[in-house]
Amino acid sequence: MLTVVLTYLRSSLSLLAAAGYILLKKCLHRLKGVEEAGVRCCCKNRVQGKVVIITGANSGIGYSTALDLAKKGAKVYLACRRSQEGEGAAQKLRTITGNSQVYYLHLDLAQLSSVRSFVAALTKRERKVDALVNNAAIFHHPPGLTVDNLEVTYHTNFLGVYLLTSLLLELLQCAQSPRIVFISSEAHKLVSVADLLDFNPQELSVLDDFSDHVRNYGISKLGLHLFAKHLIQTSKGVEVVIVDPGNVWTDIYRHSWQAWSQFPTRLYCYIFMKGTLEGAQSTIHALNAPSHIHGKYINSLLDAEEEKKYDSVLVKQFITASSVLSGLHSL
């Protein structure tokens, strides 16, 4: 019995020591402004001189993507909800990269009028958009309705993205080889199209536990997949790519595991999830890869997979409903 206990203690101490080493190394790298990266995109620079919109680019994957694009000479717009953080991120990127063409524009995806205002402001500044990166999202958000009386996660992660992308199509089609990149998640595979069609975004969601939040998030991401499928079929000349960055530690988890009893889970995720530089590689790849990735699903290893097929009748039904709900078209 004593041998078993000692063996258990030794293994536990070894795991603790290993976790401590990884945590210390990670903290030191972040203090120095350095991040380790595993899989890296080695594509030729195809973004120099191009106009790229990135939502939620003041932090996380969006910021790391913007940093890469700014270094490569792209004209980058950070479309963010929080003005102070957005302006600060744009200024920081200009300083780091020496690229003066990094700008902030206000965008709140959880407010339909804000989406329209963003597009109007952008249209006054640009005659074309070469790429749109739909990166911004929320997860494990407290239950609530937006100012448009829509469920907050669904509105932010899908409906706002739907309206933004639809309104920007005209500017995208003015560019040569325009591209739309949707940031998705494995969570979309945990729900079905039936779950999505049954979901009522005009009702407050009942979110009793973590799995309810995952389901809610998955439904919003599945909506993006159906929208992408629709765009692939209808938007001639616009390349559409869906990206799964994998498990990345970002500000999206700010509402998760807040209780002291959940601290070990939070610490574990912080240690073992990817950093934002590595997490941004699939997005960077989607923006720089040749055109043969149109209609593909790029995973965290940068492998391009065929996107799952969805029933065209259900896709059309969903898009029609989304068009009405977003105010893009009326009945």
N, C-alpha and C positions, 0 to 999 in steps of 0.2 A: 504493500500500500504506500509506504514511504517513497519507494522508487517511482511509483506512478505520479505521486504528488510532485516530487522533485523534477521529473521529466516534464510535467505540465508547466511548472514554474519556469524551467529553463526555456521551453518553447515560447511561453508568453513573453518572457523578458527579451528573447531574440526578436520576436515580432515587434515589441515596443521599441527596441533599439533601432530596428530597421525603419520603422515608421518615423522615429525621431530624427534619424539621419536624413531621410527623404524630406521631412518637413523643414529641417534646418537648411538644407541645400536649396530648397524651393524659396524659402524666405530670403536667403542671401542673394539669390539670383534676382528676386523681385526688388530688393533694396538697391541693387546695382542697375536696375532697369534692363536686366537681361533675362531672357526666357529660353529654356531648352526646347528644341523642336525635334520631333521624331520624323514622320513622313513630311517631306517638303515638296512643294510644287517647283519643278525645274523647267517650266514652259518658257518659251520665248516671250519677251515683253510685247503684249498686244494691246496695251492700254495707254501708251504714251500719246498725249494730246487728246485723249477721249474724255467726254463728259460722263461722269459716273455719279449716280445718286445712291447713297447708302443710308438706310433708315437705322436708327438706334446706334449711331456711330460714335457717340461720345465715350463709350466704354466697351469692354469685352471683345467679342469676335468682330463687331463692326469697326471698332477703333483700330484693331490690328490689321484688318483688311484695308482701311483707309490709309494707314501708315505705309503699307506695301505699295498701294496705288500712287500715293503722293511721291514716294521715292522713285517710282517709275515714270513720273512726269504726267500723270493724269490730272484732269481738272475734277476735283472731288467736292461734292456737296454733302455735308453731314446733316441729315434730316432728323432732328431730335426734338423731344418734348420739353426738356428742361433747358431753358435759354442760357443760363450761366454756365452749365456744364458743356453745352454745345459750343458756345463761343470759346470757352477755355480750351476745349479739345482741338478746335480749328486753329487757334493761336499756337498751341503746343506743336501741332503737326507742321505748321508753317516754319516754326523755329527749328525743329529737328531736321526737316527734309530740305529746307531752303526753297520749297515750292510755294510760291505766293498764291497759287490758285487752289487754295483749300478754303472752303466757305461753310458757314453755318446758316441753315434756314429752319425756322420753326415748323415743326410738324407734330401734331398729336393725333395718332391713329385712332384713338378712342373718341374722337369728335369729328363728325362728318364735315362740318363747316371748316375745320382746321385743314382737313385734307384738300378741300377745294381752294382754300386760301393759299396753301403751299403751291399747288399746281399753277395758280394764277401768278404768284410771285416768280416762280421759276420760268414761266412762259415769257415774262417780260425781260428775263435775263438771257435765255438760251433759245436758239432756233432748232436745236436737236438735243436728244439725249442718247448716248451710245449704250449705256448700261444702267439698269436699275437693280439694286440689291435689296430685296425685301428681307431684312435681317431682324428688325425690332420685334420683340415678343415679350409676353409676361407669363409667369408660371406661379402657381400656388398663391395667387393674389386673393386677398380677402373678398368674399362674395359681395357683389354690388352691381348696380346698373350705371351706365354712362349717362352723360347729359342728353343723349339721344334715346334714353330708356332701353338700352340694349345690354345684354350680359357682357361684363367688362372684358373677360378673357377672349371670348369669341369676337367681340368688336375689335379689340386691339390686334389680335393675331390673324384674323381672317378678313372680316368685313372692311376694316379700314384699308387693309392691303389690297383687297379687291377693288375698292373705289379708286385708290391711288394709282394702281396699275392701269386700270381702265381709262382713267383720265390722262395718263401719260403716254398712252399708245400712239397718239398722233405725233408727239415729239420723238418717240422712239422710231417710228416709221420714217422719219426724216433723216435718220442716220444710216450709214452704210454698215451692214451686219450688226444691227442692234441686238442686245441680249438682256433677258430678264432672268435673274437668279432668285429662286425661292429657298430660304433656309428652313429646312424641315426637321424632323426628328423621328426616331424609331417609334415614338409614342403613337404615331398615326396608324401603326400596324396593330395596335391594341384595341382599336374600335373598328366598327364596320360602317359601310355606306348607309345601312339602315339606321344605325345609331345617329349618324350625321343628319339624315333626313327627319328623324324623329325629334331632334333637338330643337327646342323653342328658344331662340335668342332673345325673345321679348319677355322672358320670365327669369326671375332670380334663381340661379342654380343652387341646389342643396349640396353643400360640400362638407360632409361630416368628417372625412378622414383623408389621408394622403392619396389613396387610390382614386377618390372622387376628383381630386385636382388633376391627377394624371389623365383620367378619362376626359375631363373637360379640355385639357391641353391637347390631347390626342385628337379630339373632335375638331378643334380649330385648325390643327395641322392637316388633317385629312381634307378639310375644306380647301386648303391651298393646293393639294394634289389634284382635286377635281377641277379647280380653276386652271391649273397648269395644263391639264389634259385638254380643256376647252380652248386655251390659247394655242396649244400645239396644232389643233385642228383648224382654227379659224384665223389666226394672225399671221398672214403670209409675210415672209421676210424677216420675222422676229424670232430669234433663237430663244428657246426656253429651257432652263436647266434647274433641276431640283437638287439641293445639297443637304447631306446629313453630316454635320461636323463631328458627330460622336458626343461623348460625355465630356463637357468642357466646364470648368469652374468659372462662372461669370456672375454678374450682378443679378441675373435672372433668378438666382436662388436666395435673394435677399429676404424673402418671406418664409423660407423653409428652415425647419429644424431650429427654431428659435428658443425653445424651452431648454433649461439646463440638462434635463434628462436626455435630450436629443443631441447634446454637444458632441458625444463620440461619433455619431453619424455625420454631423457637419464636418468635424475634423477629418474623418476618413475620406469624405468626398473631396475636401480641399487638398488633401495629400495625393490622392490617387487619380483624380480627374485630370484631364489635360489642361495646360495653360492656354491662354487665348491665342498666342502666336501659332502654336501647333493646331489649335482648333480652327483657326482661320484658313488653313492651307487648302481645304477643299473648296472654300469660297474663292480664294485667290486662283485656284486651278480652273474653276468654272469661268472666271473672267478672262483668263489668258490662254486657255486651251483652244485648239483648232475647232472649226465649226461642226466636226463630226459628233460632238456631244449634245447636239440639239435633241431635246426630248428625252434626255437621259437622267438617271438618278445617280449622283456621285456620292459614294460613301466616304467615310473618314479615312480610308486607305487610298483615296483618289481613284478608285476603280469606277468606271462608268457602267452602270447596269441599265437594263431595259426597265422603263417605268411600268408599273403594274397597269394592266388594262382594266378600265371601268366601263360599266354599261352606259352607252352613249345616251340612252333615253333618260337615265337617272342623272347623268351629268347635265344634260340640257334642263331638266326640271330644277336642279339645284341652282344652276346659273341664273335662270329666270327669276327664281325666288330671291336670290342675292341681289340681283339688279334692282328689284323693286324695293327691297329692304334698305339698300344703301342710298336710294334716291336717284340712282343713275338713270333709271327708266321708270315710268309709271305703268300701272295696269291698263 
